Amino acid sequence: MEFPAHLATMPLHAITEIHGEPGLTARFRLEIAGFDEAARARLTDALDLAAHLHRDDRRVREPYLNHLLRVAIRMLHHYQVRDVDVIVAGLLHDAVEDHPAELAAAGLAAAVEPGADVRSAALATLAERFGPRVARLVAAVTNPVYDDSRDRHEQYREHVAASLDREPWARVIKISDFTDNGVGVVYSVGPKVPTWAAKYRPLVPVLRELVTRPDTPLSAAVKQHILGQLDLAEERFSAILDPQPI
């Protein structure tokens, strides 16, 4: 499939709508072309694993892999992240939450740790394949198993604030994930739109505080860009959830 010369400058959701998963994959490969051979191999391995694990997953109107690619590309292009571990963790940030048993079965660690819970075994597989730092970053952005007696949105907000407090690079992954889900909520359709808006809206002040911390490893210009995206997310949440004057 041929893509336009300006693929490298197209907005990510425009690539999604026009060229789909092949276009996003091509854009990802353009973004990592400047990395050395070993780094490109690790990033390609992570993409291949994400594609395999999420091969049957859908995200409303699109393959789930599109979301993972946009999270990674956003960090590469808009956040100027060159830390390979962080990009690998971005591609695999939902693997433990969504496919722990399959991921655990793919590694040797599950056999080494008898009795370990499936999520721990899945994280051990990531540590085997990509290193302990990648596993730690994925763990930080993996949602907990929720207590059914409490509000899920409140638990989600508490988890994000607590887990990202001690993992500055995990903040970067979560912010890209949030941008795709929150700012991108207007690209979705159906009853999940207000549900997602209600889930993600309370995270705006939490992420705003986290991104402006001195230890968040992003440049001042990138932080300002992200703050603008958080403002845009709040505008869109308000349009979805708040009564509008006629």
Solvent accessible surface area in square Angstrom, and as a share of the most:
residue,aa,sasa,rsa
1,M,167,0.75
2,E,168,0.75
3,F,57,0.24
4,P,43,0.27
5,A,112,0.87
6,H,104,0.46
7,L,4,0.02
8,A,39,0.30
9,T,106,0.62
10,M,19,0.08
11,P,94,0.59
12,L,10,0.05
13,H,27,0.12
14,A,32,0.25
15,I,0,0.00
16,T,16,0.10
17,E,102,0.46
18,I,116,0.59
19,H,36,0.16
20,G,20,0.19
21,E,59,0.26
22,P,65,0.41
23,G,0,0.00
24,L,0,0.00
25,T,30,0.17
26,A,24,0.18
27,R,3,0.01
28,F,0,0.00
29,R,104,0.38
30,L,94,0.47
31,E,26,0.12
32,I,5,0.02
33,A,65,0.50
34,G,79,0.76
35,F,23,0.10
36,D,95,0.49
37,E,133,0.60
38,A,71,0.55
39,A,12,0.09
40,R,87,0.32
41,A,60,0.46
42,R,76,0.28
43,L,0,0.00
44,T,40,0.23
45,D,47,0.24
46,A,0,0.00
47,L,7,0.03
48,D,75,0.39
49,L,10,0.05
50,A,0,0.00
51,A,35,0.28
52,H,95,0.42
53,L,4,0.02
54,H,4,0.02
55,R,132,0.48
56,D,121,0.63
57,D,34,0.18
58,R,147,0.54
59,R,32,0.12
60,V,57,0.33
61,R,126,0.46
62,E,24,0.11
63,P,42,0.27
64,Y,38,0.15
65,L,12,0.06
66,N,2,0.01
67,H,2,0.01
68,L,0,0.00
69,L,0,0.00
70,R,0,0.00
71,V,0,0.00
72,A,0,0.00
73,I,0,0.00
74,R,16,0.06
75,M,0,0.00
76,L,0,0.00
77,H,66,0.29
78,H,73,0.32
79,Y,7,0.03
80,Q,107,0.48
81,V,3,0.02
82,R,126,0.46
83,D,38,0.20
84,V,25,0.14
85,D,27,0.14
86,V,0,0.00
87,I,0,0.00
88,V,0,0.00
89,A,0,0.00
90,G,0,0.00
91,L,0,0.00
92,L,0,0.00
93,H,3,0.01
94,D,16,0.08
95,A,0,0.00
96,V,1,0.00
97,E,52,0.23
98,D,63,0.33
99,H,41,0.18
100,P,27,0.17
101,A,65,0.51
102,E,56,0.25
103,L,0,0.00
104,A,7,0.05
105,A,84,0.65
106,A,66,0.51
107,G,17,0.17
108,L,140,0.70
109,A,11,0.08
110,A,39,0.31
111,A,90,0.70
112,V,105,0.60
113,E,95,0.42
114,P,119,0.75
115,G,87,0.84
116,A,46,0.36
117,D,86,0.45
118,V,68,0.39
119,R,58,0.21
120,S,51,0.33
121,A,8,0.06
122,A,0,0.00
123,L,41,0.20
124,A,26,0.21
125,T,4,0.02
126,L,0,0.00
127,A,33,0.25
128,E,87,0.39
129,R,107,0.39
130,F,11,0.05
131,G,21,0.20
132,P,104,0.66
133,R,65,0.24
134,V,0,0.00
135,A,10,0.08
136,R,122,0.44
137,L,1,0.00
138,V,0,0.00
139,A,40,0.31
140,A,11,0.09
141,V,6,0.03
142,T,10,0.06
143,N,18,0.09
144,P,52,0.33
145,V,128,0.74
146,Y,36,0.14
147,D,68,0.35
148,D,135,0.70
149,S,97,0.63
150,R,102,0.37
151,D,84,0.43
152,R,137,0.50
153,H,59,0.26
154,E,65,0.29
155,Q,16,0.07
156,Y,6,0.02
157,R,75,0.27
158,E,80,0.36
159,H,33,0.15
160,V,1,0.01
161,A,41,0.32
162,A,55,0.42
163,S,6,0.04
164,L,1,0.00
165,D,70,0.36
166,R,170,0.62
167,E,23,0.10
168,P,39,0.25
169,W,61,0.21
170,A,0,0.00
171,R,1,0.00
172,V,0,0.00
173,I,0,0.00
174,K,10,0.04
175,I,0,0.00
176,S,0,0.00
177,D,10,0.05
178,F,2,0.01
179,T,8,0.04
180,D,1,0.00
181,N,17,0.09
182,G,0,0.00
183,V,13,0.07
184,G,6,0.06
185,V,1,0.01
186,V,71,0.41
187,Y,90,0.34
188,S,18,0.12
189,V,85,0.49
190,G,44,0.43
191,P,118,0.74
192,K,111,0.47
193,V,23,0.13
194,P,62,0.39
195,T,73,0.43
196,W,46,0.16
197,A,0,0.00
198,A,39,0.30
199,K,48,0.20
200,Y,16,0.06
201,R,62,0.22
202,P,40,0.25
203,L,0,0.00
204,V,7,0.04
205,P,85,0.53
206,V,30,0.17
207,L,0,0.00
208,R,79,0.29
209,E,88,0.39
210,L,3,0.02
211,V,0,0.00
212,T,71,0.41
213,R,62,0.23
214,P,136,0.85
215,D,78,0.40
216,T,3,0.02
217,P,48,0.30
218,L,21,0.11
219,S,63,0.41
220,A,87,0.67
221,A,78,0.61
222,V,11,0.07
223,K,31,0.13
224,Q,120,0.53
225,H,70,0.31
226,I,1,0.00
227,L,29,0.14
228,G,36,0.34
229,Q,44,0.19
230,L,1,0.01
231,D,69,0.36
232,L,54,0.27
233,A,0,0.00
234,E,57,0.26
235,E,113,0.51
236,R,56,0.20
237,F,0,0.00
238,S,32,0.21
239,A,64,0.50
240,I,53,0.27
241,L,62,0.31
242,D,49,0.25
243,P,131,0.83
244,Q,101,0.45
245,P,127,0.80
246,I,222,1.13
